[in-house]
Amino acid sequence: MPVTAQDVIACYRYILGREPESEAVIEQALQVKNVDDLRLAFLRSDEFQKKYADCTGATVTIPVGLHLGVPECDVEVSARPDQLEKMLSRTAETWRELGQTEPHWSVLTSDRYKAASIDQTRDEFYRTGHDQVAFLEALFGRSGYAFPKDGVCLDFGCGVGRITLALAPHFAKVIGVDVSASHLKIAIERQQQQNISNVIFKSIGQLDDISQLDRFDMLVTFIVLQHNPPPIIAAILDRLLSHLNPGGFAVFQLPTFIANYRFSISDYLAAPRSPNMEMHPLPQRHVYKILERNSCRLIEVREDCCTGSTAMVSQTFFVRKAAD
């Protein structure tokens, strides 16, 4: 598999535990033949050895399974409807602003995808959506399932259509939804340029809009839920899974732990809105309650590197809703 800039950035974040220091080092790393060679180059690097090799230098320990002995984050999850509305409004405002200033970078936070560079890296950016679909195909395949190709797939928090458009060849219909009109405008322009006819993009502004969507047979959402406060993560996930057709599949990613994190609804709403993208977790037991409430069976859960931080535990969940 060819190496992408996102592969390189993920290696820096997950293996070395830091951001790449320049665009030049990313370009240099892109010269390797494939992802396996890239991974080995990072694992054999002097920096990794100094950080994680034992005192003899003979054994390398990769930092996985972190934060196993800690209590869950102290978060309030239950909120009144008016509180949910206020929290979602704050998040939506931030993302609408980002959609006007840095739409591609707000999806994948590499300087390569900032407005000043995106004309040179746009095709590369959208290729990462196909990488995500390849991951989904592997996830389904190793569990003995296949995409419901004659069905409808929903990409929640679709942004500029990075994954949505890559899903199009695999389903009869794909729906991409987002709170940011600026992101959606770019997604539609890309769709028209690529002559893709089976994708629909829709704007949503409140939680009840989810129930107005067409029902779907597959849900995907990556690096989206984490930017919402815990009560909103729970409310969105609950509504999405309730709208999933019986026998349908869902693949969703979210952090379940962030070190030194706590969340109080009253404190959050009393504080000024941040113009920056926020990072929030939903403790795992709340995820399982939502799955149970919506008759969804967990097929697989994996730790992932979507947050790019060892202070967080991010997980990808693969579930199926019970058939009627």
C-alpha positions as CSV (number, residue, x, y, z in Angstrom):
1,M,0.0,0.0,0.0
2,P,1.5,3.4,-1.0
3,V,2.5,5.7,1.9
4,T,0.4,8.8,2.5
5,A,1.2,11.9,4.5
6,Q,-1.4,10.8,7.1
7,D,0.5,7.5,7.5
8,V,3.7,9.5,8.3
9,I,1.9,11.8,10.7
10,A,0.3,8.8,12.5
11,C,3.7,7.2,12.9
12,Y,5.1,10.4,14.5
13,R,2.1,10.7,16.8
14,Y,1.6,7.1,17.8
15,I,5.2,5.7,17.7
16,L,7.3,8.7,18.6
17,G,4.6,10.5,20.6
18,R,5.0,13.9,19.0
19,E,4.1,15.9,15.9
20,P,6.5,16.0,12.9
21,E,8.8,19.0,13.1
22,S,8.5,20.1,9.5
23,E,7.0,19.4,6.1
24,A,10.4,18.4,5.0
25,V,10.5,15.4,7.3
26,I,7.1,14.3,6.0
27,E,8.3,14.5,2.4
28,Q,11.4,12.5,3.3
29,A,9.4,9.7,5.0
30,L,7.1,9.5,1.9
31,Q,10.0,8.1,-0.1
32,V,9.8,4.6,1.5
33,K,8.1,1.8,-0.5
34,N,5.2,0.9,1.7
35,V,3.6,1.2,5.1
36,D,5.4,-1.7,6.5
37,D,8.8,-0.2,5.6
38,L,7.6,3.1,7.1
39,R,6.7,1.5,10.4
40,L,10.0,-0.3,10.6
41,A,11.9,2.9,9.9
42,F,10.2,4.6,12.9
43,L,10.6,1.6,15.2
44,R,14.3,1.3,14.3
45,S,15.0,5.1,14.6
46,D,17.4,6.4,17.3
47,E,14.7,8.5,18.8
48,F,12.3,5.6,19.3
49,Q,15.1,3.4,20.7
50,K,16.2,6.1,23.2
51,K,12.6,6.6,24.4
52,Y,11.3,3.1,24.6
53,A,14.2,0.5,24.4
54,D,15.2,-1.1,27.7
55,C,18.6,-0.5,29.3
56,T,20.3,-3.2,27.2
57,G,18.9,-1.9,24.0
58,A,17.8,-5.5,23.1
59,T,14.0,-5.2,23.7
60,V,11.7,-2.5,22.3
61,T,8.4,-1.9,24.1
62,I,5.7,-0.2,22.1
63,P,3.4,1.9,24.4
64,V,0.0,0.2,24.0
65,G,-2.6,-0.6,26.6
66,L,-2.1,2.7,28.5
67,H,-4.2,3.9,31.4
68,L,-5.5,0.4,32.3
69,G,-5.3,1.0,36.1
70,V,-7.1,4.4,36.3
71,P,-10.7,5.3,37.2
72,E,-12.9,6.5,34.4
73,C,-13.2,10.2,33.7
74,D,-15.4,12.2,35.9
75,V,-18.1,13.4,33.4
76,E,-21.7,14.4,33.5
77,V,-23.6,12.8,30.7
78,S,-27.3,13.3,31.5
79,A,-28.4,16.8,30.4
80,R,-31.7,18.6,30.0
81,P,-32.9,19.3,26.4
82,D,-32.1,23.1,26.8
83,Q,-28.6,22.3,27.9
84,L,-28.1,19.9,25.0
85,E,-29.3,22.6,22.6
86,K,-26.8,25.1,24.0
87,M,-23.9,22.7,23.9
88,L,-24.6,21.7,20.4
89,S,-25.0,25.3,19.3
90,R,-21.5,26.1,20.7
91,T,-19.9,23.2,18.9
92,A,-21.7,24.0,15.6
93,E,-20.6,27.7,15.8
94,T,-16.9,26.7,16.2
95,W,-17.1,24.3,13.2
96,R,-18.9,26.8,11.0
97,E,-16.0,29.2,11.7
98,L,-13.4,26.6,10.9
99,G,-15.3,25.7,7.7
100,Q,-14.9,29.3,6.6
101,T,-11.2,29.6,7.4
102,E,-9.5,26.1,7.3
103,P,-12.0,23.6,6.0
104,H,-9.6,20.8,5.0
105,W,-7.1,21.3,7.9
106,S,-10.0,21.1,10.4
107,V,-10.7,17.6,9.2
108,L,-7.0,16.4,9.1
109,T,-4.8,18.7,11.2
110,S,-1.7,18.6,9.1
111,D,-0.2,21.9,7.7
112,R,-0.2,20.2,4.3
113,Y,-4.0,20.7,4.3
114,K,-4.1,24.3,5.3
115,A,-5.7,26.8,2.9
116,A,-2.3,28.0,1.8
117,S,-1.3,24.5,0.6
118,I,-4.5,22.7,-0.3
119,D,-4.3,23.4,-4.0
120,Q,-1.2,21.2,-4.1
121,T,-2.4,18.5,-1.7
122,R,-6.1,18.3,-2.4
123,D,-6.0,15.0,-4.2
124,E,-3.7,13.5,-1.6
125,F,-6.2,14.7,1.1
126,Y,-9.1,12.9,-0.6
127,R,-7.1,9.7,-1.1
128,T,-7.0,9.3,2.7
129,G,-10.8,8.7,2.4
130,H,-10.1,5.6,0.3
131,D,-7.6,4.5,2.9
132,Q,-10.4,4.7,5.5
133,V,-12.7,2.6,3.3
134,A,-9.9,0.0,2.9
135,F,-9.8,-0.1,6.7
136,L,-13.5,-0.7,6.9
137,E,-13.3,-3.5,4.3
138,A,-10.7,-5.2,6.4
139,L,-12.7,-4.7,9.6
140,F,-15.8,-6.3,7.9
141,G,-13.8,-9.1,6.2
142,R,-12.0,-10.4,9.3
143,S,-15.4,-10.6,11.1
144,G,-17.0,-12.5,8.2
145,Y,-19.2,-9.7,7.0
146,A,-19.6,-7.6,3.9
147,F,-20.8,-4.1,3.2
148,P,-24.6,-3.9,2.7
149,K,-23.9,-2.7,-0.8
150,D,-27.6,-2.4,-1.9
151,G,-28.3,-0.2,1.2
152,V,-27.8,3.3,2.4
153,C,-24.7,4.4,4.2
154,L,-24.6,7.5,6.5
155,D,-21.3,9.4,7.1
156,F,-22.0,11.5,10.1
157,G,-19.9,14.6,10.4
158,C,-18.8,14.3,6.8
159,G,-16.9,17.6,6.6
160,V,-15.7,18.2,3.0
161,G,-16.7,14.7,1.9
162,R,-13.4,13.0,2.4
163,I,-14.8,9.6,3.4
164,T,-18.3,10.1,2.0
165,L,-17.2,10.3,-1.6
166,A,-14.8,7.3,-1.2
167,L,-17.8,5.2,0.1
168,A,-19.9,6.0,-3.0
169,P,-18.8,3.0,-5.1
170,H,-19.6,0.6,-2.3
171,F,-23.3,1.5,-1.7
172,A,-26.5,2.2,-3.6
173,K,-26.7,5.6,-1.7
174,V,-24.5,7.5,0.6
175,I,-25.6,10.4,2.8
176,G,-23.1,12.9,4.3
177,V,-24.3,15.2,7.0
178,D,-22.6,18.0,8.8
179,V,-23.3,21.2,10.8
180,S,-21.1,23.4,8.7
181,A,-22.5,24.8,5.4
182,S,-19.0,25.8,4.3
183,H,-17.7,22.3,4.6
184,L,-20.7,20.9,2.8
185,K,-20.3,23.4,-0.1
186,I,-16.7,22.1,-0.7
187,A,-18.0,18.5,-0.5
188,I,-20.7,19.2,-3.1
189,E,-18.2,20.9,-5.4
190,R,-15.8,17.9,-5.2
191,Q,-18.8,15.5,-5.8
192,Q,-19.7,17.4,-9.0
193,Q,-16.1,17.5,-10.2
194,Q,-15.9,13.7,-9.7
195,N,-19.3,13.1,-11.3
196,I,-20.6,11.1,-8.4
197,S,-24.4,10.7,-8.5
198,N,-25.3,8.5,-5.6
199,V,-24.2,10.8,-2.8
200,I,-26.5,13.3,-1.0
201,F,-25.1,16.0,1.4
202,K,-27.4,17.4,4.1
203,S,-27.0,20.1,6.7
204,I,-28.1,19.4,10.3
205,G,-28.4,22.0,13.1
206,Q,-30.0,20.2,16.0
207,L,-30.3,16.7,17.4
208,D,-33.9,16.2,16.2
209,D,-32.6,16.6,12.6
210,I,-31.1,13.1,12.9
211,S,-34.6,11.6,13.1
212,Q,-35.6,13.4,9.9
213,L,-32.9,11.6,7.9
214,D,-33.5,8.6,5.7
215,R,-33.0,5.4,7.7
216,F,-29.7,3.8,6.8
217,D,-28.1,0.3,6.8
218,M,-24.6,1.4,7.7
219,L,-23.2,4.2,9.9
220,V,-19.6,5.5,9.8
221,T,-18.2,8.4,11.9
222,F,-14.5,9.0,12.5
223,I,-12.8,11.9,14.3
224,V,-16.1,13.6,14.8
225,L,-17.8,12.7,18.0
226,Q,-14.7,13.6,20.0
227,H,-15.2,17.3,19.3
228,N,-18.5,17.3,21.2
229,P,-19.1,17.5,24.9
230,P,-19.9,14.0,26.5
231,P,-23.6,14.6,26.7
232,I,-23.7,15.5,23.1
233,I,-21.6,12.5,22.1
234,A,-24.1,10.3,24.0
235,A,-27.2,12.0,22.5
236,I,-25.9,11.8,19.0
237,L,-24.8,8.2,19.2
238,D,-28.1,7.2,20.8
239,R,-30.2,8.9,18.0
240,L,-28.0,7.5,15.2
241,L,-28.2,3.9,16.4
242,S,-32.0,4.2,17.0
243,H,-32.3,5.3,13.3
244,L,-30.1,2.4,12.0
245,N,-32.1,-0.2,10.2
246,P,-32.5,-3.6,11.8
247,G,-29.6,-5.8,10.8
248,G,-27.6,-2.7,10.0
249,F,-23.9,-2.0,10.9
250,A,-22.2,0.9,12.6
251,V,-18.5,1.7,12.9
252,F,-17.7,4.7,15.1
253,Q,-14.7,6.1,16.8
254,L,-14.4,8.1,20.0
255,P,-12.1,8.6,22.9
256,T,-13.2,6.8,26.1
257,F,-10.5,8.3,28.3
258,I,-8.5,11.5,28.6
259,A,-6.0,11.9,31.4
260,N,-6.9,14.6,34.0
261,Y,-10.2,15.2,32.3
262,R,-13.5,16.1,34.0
263,F,-16.7,17.6,32.6
264,S,-19.4,19.6,34.4
265,I,-22.3,20.8,32.3
266,S,-22.8,24.0,34.3
267,D,-19.1,24.8,34.3
268,Y,-18.9,24.2,30.5
269,L,-21.9,26.4,29.7
270,A,-20.7,29.2,32.0
271,A,-17.2,29.4,30.4
272,P,-16.6,31.4,27.2
273,R,-16.9,29.4,23.9
274,S,-13.5,28.3,22.6
275,P,-12.8,29.1,18.9
276,N,-10.6,26.0,18.8
277,M,-11.7,22.4,18.2
278,E,-12.4,20.7,21.5
279,M,-11.5,17.1,22.6
280,H,-13.9,15.1,24.8
281,P,-14.3,11.5,25.8
282,L,-17.3,9.3,26.5
283,P,-16.5,6.6,29.1
284,Q,-16.9,3.1,27.7
285,R,-19.6,2.0,30.1
286,H,-21.9,4.8,28.6
287,V,-21.1,3.5,25.1
288,Y,-22.2,0.0,26.1
289,K,-25.4,1.3,27.7
290,I,-26.3,3.1,24.4
291,L,-25.6,-0.1,22.5
292,E,-27.8,-2.2,24.7
293,R,-30.6,0.3,24.6
294,N,-30.6,0.2,20.8
295,S,-30.3,-3.6,20.5
296,C,-26.8,-3.4,19.1
297,R,-24.3,-6.2,19.4
298,L,-20.6,-5.4,19.7
299,I,-18.6,-7.3,17.0
300,E,-15.2,-5.7,17.6
301,V,-13.6,-2.9,19.5
302,R,-10.0,-1.7,18.9
303,E,-7.8,0.9,20.4
304,D,-6.8,3.3,17.6
305,C,-4.4,6.3,17.1
306,C,-7.1,8.8,15.9
307,T,-6.3,11.3,18.7
308,G,-2.6,11.2,18.2
309,S,-2.0,11.4,21.9
310,T,-0.8,9.0,24.5
311,A,-2.8,11.0,27.1
312,M,-6.0,9.7,25.5
313,V,-7.5,6.3,24.8
314,S,-9.4,6.3,21.5
315,Q,-11.4,3.3,20.4
316,T,-13.2,2.2,17.2
317,F,-16.4,0.2,17.8
318,F,-17.9,-2.2,15.2
319,V,-21.5,-3.1,16.0
320,R,-24.6,-4.7,14.4
321,K,-28.2,-4.0,15.2
322,A,-30.5,-6.9,15.9
323,A,-32.8,-7.9,13.1
324,D,-36.5,-7.7,13.7
